Amino acid sequence: MAAYVIYHAEVTDPEQYERYREKVTRVVSDAGGEYVVRGGEIDQLEGERPLGRTVIVKFASMDAARAFYYGETYREVKALRNGAARTNAYIVDGVD
């Protein structure tokens, strides 16, 4: 069953965040992830608006999503994001 990494970020240092974005695209692809949402316009329907950017990445399974997120390669790239954005991230099972 597919799983999705859902990520919200309020960018506080655009230059540093851009260095993260330049690297993370390849890391996601190499881990078998597929971007479903990467920023874009938000039409707020209910509740509180999420932090600035919303990113959703599809993986083949919860295990694949966890392997990406906790893996050494992403950990190194994620370090570029530290101090450049306030973030919330989680993994959720999809439906088949």
C-alpha positions in Angstrom: 0.0 0.0 0.0 1.3 3.4 -0.9 2.4 5.8 1.8 2.9 9.6 1.7 5.4 11.9 3.4 3.5 15.1 4.1 5.6 18.1 4.9 4.8 21.7 5.8 7.5 24.4 6.0 7.7 28.1 6.7 10.9 29.2 5.0 12.9 31.6 7.2 16.1 31.6 5.2 15.4 31.4 1.5 19.0 31.1 0.3 19.8 28.2 2.7 16.4 26.6 1.9 17.2 26.7 -1.8 20.4 24.7 -1.2 18.2 22.1 0.5 15.7 22.1 -2.4 18.5 21.6 -5.0 19.7 18.4 -3.3 16.4 16.9 -2.0 14.8 16.4 -5.4 17.4 13.8 -6.4 17.4 12.1 -3.0 13.6 11.7 -3.1 13.8 10.2 -6.7 16.7 7.9 -5.8 14.6 6.6 -2.8 11.7 5.8 -5.1 9.6 8.8 -4.1 7.3 10.7 -6.5 6.3 14.3 -5.8 2.5 14.7 -5.8 2.4 18.3 -4.4 5.3 20.7 -4.2 4.2 24.1 -3.0 1.5 25.7 -5.1 -1.6 27.7 -4.2 -3.7 26.8 -1.2 -7.4 27.4 -0.9 -8.0 27.3 2.9 -11.2 25.5 3.6 -11.2 24.8 7.4 -9.0 25.1 10.4 -5.7 26.7 10.6 -3.6 27.3 7.5 -0.6 25.1 7.3 2.9 26.5 7.4 4.0 28.2 4.2 4.8 25.3 1.8 3.0 22.0 1.5 4.9 19.0 -0.1 3.5 15.5 -0.5 5.7 12.7 -1.7 4.4 9.2 -2.6 6.3 6.1 -1.8 5.5 2.5 -2.5 4.9 1.6 1.2 5.2 2.9 4.7 8.5 1.0 5.0 9.9 2.7 1.9 8.8 6.2 3.2 10.5 5.5 6.6 13.6 4.2 4.9 13.8 7.5 2.9 13.1 9.7 5.9 15.4 8.0 8.4 18.1 7.1 5.8 21.6 8.5 5.9 21.3 10.2 2.5 18.2 12.2 3.5 19.6 12.9 7.0 22.6 14.6 5.3 20.4 16.7 3.0 17.9 17.5 5.8 20.8 19.1 7.7 20.9 21.8 5.0 17.3 22.7 6.0 18.1 23.2 9.6 17.8 26.8 10.5 16.2 27.6 7.1 12.6 26.6 7.9 10.2 25.8 10.6 8.7 22.4 9.6 6.1 19.7 10.4 6.4 16.3 8.7 4.6 13.0 9.0 4.0 9.8 7.0 0.5 8.5 6.4 -0.7 5.3 4.8 -2.6 5.7 1.5 -5.5 3.6 0.2 -5.5 1.0 -2.5 
